[in-house]
Amino acid sequence: MSQPDLLIATTNAGKLREYRAAFEALPVRLLSLHDVGLATMDVEETGTTFEENARLKAVAYGEASGLPVIAEDAGLEVDALDGFPGVYSARWAGAVSAAERNEALLARLAHVPWPQRTARFVAVAVLRLPDGDCWSARGEVEGRILFAPRGEGGFGYDPIFYVPEKGRSMAELSREEKNALSHRGRAARALRDVILQLVEAGRL
């Protein structure tokens, strides 16, 4: 029996790898936006929460593709900045590289001492079926913002995010270590049982 398709609404290869790792045991075929010809489709993120933005994307890409879809919104919340950049994590600094965005954030925290540099990565993933039914899951990982980037792995804010339980930055972790504890991995794993039940019920 052929496996049902499940669209992961991203063009980011790193994010797609994390979902493939989380769902590797599931009887589904994961597709990216590139696979379904929607890589250039842009959905305006007008929500004020991660869940609102994830749901907006799930509806838009689900309707455009006709497929079951998982869309997410994720970001970094820095306590000393009252949760900023939050839902604006990917775009607050304008059209700059990830390294430049990290430097801009570090500049805002230049005088914040280590104990007050607490932060968290948050991801909310929304699974939407073609009939409009939705499920959501949230994943978080707590850490601190370093004073300078460390590590060559990962992407986005990973080089400046310190994971206390590992004693390293997110960018210094192996891919397996990151998948096991990342916010995205936690949100994805929280949806695994739902996906399995939907497959068994013939709804996916």
C-alpha positions in Angstrom: 0.0 0.0 0.0 1.4 3.4 -0.9 2.2 5.8 1.9 0.1 9.0 2.2 1.7 12.3 1.4 2.3 14.9 4.1 3.5 18.3 3.1 6.0 20.0 5.4 5.5 23.7 4.6 9.1 24.8 4.5 11.9 25.5 2.0 14.5 25.3 4.7 16.6 22.2 4.4 17.6 22.2 8.1 14.0 22.3 9.2 13.0 19.6 6.8 15.8 17.4 8.1 14.5 17.8 11.7 11.0 16.7 10.6 12.3 13.8 8.7 14.2 12.7 11.8 11.1 13.0 14.0 8.8 11.2 11.6 11.2 8.6 10.2 9.2 5.7 11.7 5.9 6.9 10.5 4.2 5.4 7.4 4.0 8.7 5.5 5.9 10.3 2.6 7.1 13.8 3.5 7.1 16.4 0.8 8.5 19.9 0.9 7.2 23.1 -0.7 9.8 22.5 -3.5 8.3 19.1 -4.2 4.8 20.5 -4.8 5.8 23.6 -6.7 4.9 26.1 -3.9 8.5 27.2 -3.0 7.8 30.7 -4.2 4.4 31.1 -2.5 4.7 33.5 0.4 2.2 33.7 3.2 2.0 36.9 5.2 2.5 36.2 8.9 0.0 38.7 10.4 -0.5 36.8 13.6 0.6 38.0 17.0 1.4 34.5 18.3 3.4 31.5 17.0 0.2 29.5 16.8 -1.7 32.1 14.8 1.1 32.3 12.2 1.5 28.5 12.0 -2.3 28.2 11.4 -2.3 30.9 8.8 0.4 29.0 6.9 -1.2 25.6 7.3 -4.5 26.9 5.9 -2.8 28.7 3.0 -0.5 25.9 1.9 -3.1 23.2 2.6 -5.6 25.0 0.3 -3.0 25.6 -2.4 -1.8 22.0 -2.4 -4.9 20.0 -1.5 -2.6 18.0 0.8 -2.4 17.3 4.6 0.1 19.8 5.7 2.3 20.7 8.7 3.2 24.3 9.0 5.1 25.9 11.9 6.1 29.2 13.3 9.1 29.3 15.5 11.3 31.9 17.1 13.5 33.1 19.9 12.2 34.7 23.1 14.7 36.7 25.1 13.6 37.5 28.6 15.7 40.6 29.0 14.0 42.0 25.9 10.5 41.2 27.1 10.2 38.2 24.8 11.6 39.9 21.7 12.2 39.0 18.9 9.4 36.4 19.3 7.2 36.1 16.2 9.4 38.6 14.5 12.6 36.4 14.9 13.1 35.9 11.2 12.4 39.4 10.0 13.0 42.1 12.7 16.4 43.0 11.4 15.4 43.3 7.8 17.0 41.5 4.8 20.3 40.5 6.5 22.1 37.3 6.9 21.6 35.1 10.0 25.1 36.0 11.2 24.3 39.7 10.9 21.0 39.3 12.7 22.7 37.4 15.5 25.2 40.3 15.8 22.4 42.8 15.9 20.7 40.9 18.7 24.0 40.5 20.7 24.4 44.3 20.4 21.1 44.8 22.1 22.2 42.5 24.9 25.8 43.9 25.3 25.3 45.1 28.8 23.0 42.3 30.1 24.9 40.1 32.5 25.0 36.3 32.2 22.3 35.5 34.8 19.8 37.7 33.0 20.4 36.3 29.5 17.8 33.6 29.8 15.9 32.8 26.6 14.0 30.0 24.9 13.4 28.7 21.4 9.7 28.1 20.8 8.1 26.2 17.9 4.4 25.7 17.3 3.5 23.1 14.6 0.0 22.9 13.1 -1.2 19.8 11.3 -4.1 20.6 8.9 -6.1 18.0 6.9 -7.8 18.9 3.6 -11.2 18.8 5.4 -10.0 21.7 7.6 -9.5 19.8 10.8 -6.4 21.0 12.7 -4.1 19.9 15.5 -1.3 21.9 17.1 1.7 21.1 19.2 4.2 23.4 21.0 7.9 22.7 21.7 10.3 24.7 23.8 13.9 24.6 24.8 15.3 26.8 27.6 18.8 28.3 27.4 20.8 31.6 27.5 22.1 34.0 24.9 25.9 33.8 24.6 28.1 36.9 24.4 29.5 35.7 21.0 28.6 33.1 18.4 29.9 29.5 18.9 29.8 26.5 16.6 29.4 25.9 12.9 26.3 23.7 12.9 22.6 24.4 12.8 21.1 27.6 11.4 19.5 30.8 12.5 20.1 31.8 16.1 21.8 28.4 17.0 25.3 29.8 17.4 24.3 32.3 20.1 21.9 30.0 22.0 23.6 28.2 24.9 22.0 24.9 26.1 22.8 24.5 29.8 22.2 20.8 29.9 24.8 20.2 27.2 27.2 23.0 28.1 27.4 24.0 24.5 25.7 26.2 22.0 23.0 24.7 19.8 25.4 25.1 16.9 28.0 23.0 18.6 25.6 20.0 19.0 25.6 17.0 16.7 22.6 16.8 14.4 21.3 13.9 16.6 21.7 15.8 19.8 19.9 18.8 18.4 17.0 16.7 17.0 16.6 15.1 20.4 16.1 18.4 22.3 15.2 21.1 19.9 12.0 23.0 20.1 11.1 21.9 16.6 11.8 18.3 17.3 9.7 18.4 20.5 6.7 19.9 18.6 7.0 17.4 15.8 7.2 14.4 18.1 4.1 15.7 19.9 2.2 15.3 16.6 3.5 11.7 15.9 0.7 9.9 17.7 -1.9 12.1 16.0 -0.5 11.4 12.6 -0.3 7.6 13.3 -3.9 7.6 14.4 -5.0 9.5 11.3 -3.2 7.1 9.1 -4.7 4.1 10.8 -8.2 5.7 10.5 -7.6 6.3 6.8 -7.9 10.1 7.2 -4.4 10.9 6.0 
